[in-house]
Amino acid sequence: MKKSIEEDVFIPLYPKSSVEDKSSLCSKFQERRFWSAVKLLSNVLLWDGIVQEDTVRDLGLTKLLNRYLLLNLLNTPPGPDNIEKCNKVVACFPERWFQDLKSGSTLPELLNFCQHLLQ
């Protein structure tokens, strides 16, 4: 999983003018790469309960979400597309990670993602 995240995940960042047109090749390629990374995030987080939780959280949240996916989310204009992307990312998280958290708190690895959601 680690090798796949480090060597196979690539989400290019193009200038805003290149991706505003959803039919442009840049936009389509960036979207495909984003959704491929979300699928990998989902698969990595499915290992929760089988592989040590710290390892799963490091690979899925620290390395994949914070290093690749969040950058794309921050560069996606506010609106339905960004909301859909965030919903799909949140759907990947194992519910049990949040059962013992106090109200208004989150996992340390999700602080930046939560800030994005609040904005």
Contacts in CASP RR format, 6 or more apart in sequence:
PFRMAT RR
TARGET T0000
AUTHOR 0000-0000-0000
METHOD contacts of the structure
MODEL  1
MKKSIEEDVFIPLYPKSSVEDKSSLCSKFQERRFWSAVKLLSNVLLWDGI
VQEDTVRDLGLTKLLNRYLLLNLLNTPPGPDNIEKCNKVVACFPERWFQD
LKSGSTLPELLNFCQHLLQ
1 44 0 8 1.000
1 47 0 8 1.000
1 59 0 8 1.000
2 59 0 8 1.000
2 63 0 8 1.000
4 40 0 8 1.000
5 40 0 8 1.000
5 44 0 8 1.000
5 59 0 8 1.000
5 60 0 8 1.000
5 63 0 8 1.000
5 64 0 8 1.000
6 63 0 8 1.000
8 40 0 8 1.000
9 33 0 8 1.000
9 36 0 8 1.000
9 37 0 8 1.000
9 40 0 8 1.000
9 64 0 8 1.000
9 68 0 8 1.000
10 33 0 8 1.000
11 30 0 8 1.000
11 33 0 8 1.000
11 34 0 8 1.000
11 37 0 8 1.000
11 68 0 8 1.000
11 69 0 8 1.000
11 71 0 8 1.000
11 72 0 8 1.000
12 26 0 8 1.000
12 29 0 8 1.000
12 30 0 8 1.000
12 33 0 8 1.000
13 30 0 8 1.000
13 71 0 8 1.000
13 72 0 8 1.000
13 75 0 8 1.000
14 26 0 8 1.000
14 27 0 8 1.000
14 30 0 8 1.000
16 75 0 8 1.000
18 24 0 8 1.000
18 26 0 8 1.000
18 27 0 8 1.000
19 26 0 8 1.000
19 27 0 8 1.000
19 30 0 8 1.000
20 27 0 8 1.000
21 27 0 8 1.000
22 28 0 8 1.000
30 72 0 8 1.000
34 69 0 8 1.000
34 72 0 8 1.000
34 85 0 8 1.000
37 64 0 8 1.000
37 68 0 8 1.000
37 69 0 8 1.000
38 69 0 8 1.000
38 85 0 8 1.000
38 88 0 8 1.000
38 89 0 8 1.000
38 92 0 8 1.000
40 64 0 8 1.000
41 60 0 8 1.000
41 64 0 8 1.000
41 65 0 8 1.000
41 69 0 8 1.000
41 89 0 8 1.000
41 92 0 8 1.000
42 91 0 8 1.000
42 92 0 8 1.000
44 56 0 8 1.000
44 59 0 8 1.000
44 60 0 8 1.000
44 64 0 8 1.000
45 56 0 8 1.000
45 60 0 8 1.000
45 92 0 8 1.000
45 93 0 8 1.000
45 94 0 8 1.000
47 56 0 8 1.000
48 56 0 8 1.000
48 94 0 8 1.000
48 96 0 8 1.000
48 97 0 8 1.000
49 56 0 8 1.000
53 97 0 8 1.000
57 97 0 8 1.000
57 107 0 8 1.000
57 109 0 8 1.000
61 107 0 8 1.000
61 109 0 8 1.000
61 110 0 8 1.000
62 109 0 8 1.000
65 89 0 8 1.000
65 109 0 8 1.000
65 110 0 8 1.000
65 113 0 8 1.000
66 109 0 8 1.000
66 112 0 8 1.000
66 113 0 8 1.000
69 89 0 8 1.000
70 112 0 8 1.000
70 113 0 8 1.000
70 116 0 8 1.000
72 85 0 8 1.000
73 82 0 8 1.000
73 85 0 8 1.000
73 86 0 8 1.000
73 89 0 8 1.000
73 113 0 8 1.000
73 116 0 8 1.000
74 116 0 8 1.000
76 82 0 8 1.000
76 85 0 8 1.000
78 119 0 8 1.000
86 116 0 8 1.000
86 117 0 8 1.000
89 113 0 8 1.000
97 107 0 8 1.000
98 106 0 8 1.000
98 107 0 8 1.000
101 107 0 8 1.000
106 114 0 8 1.000
END
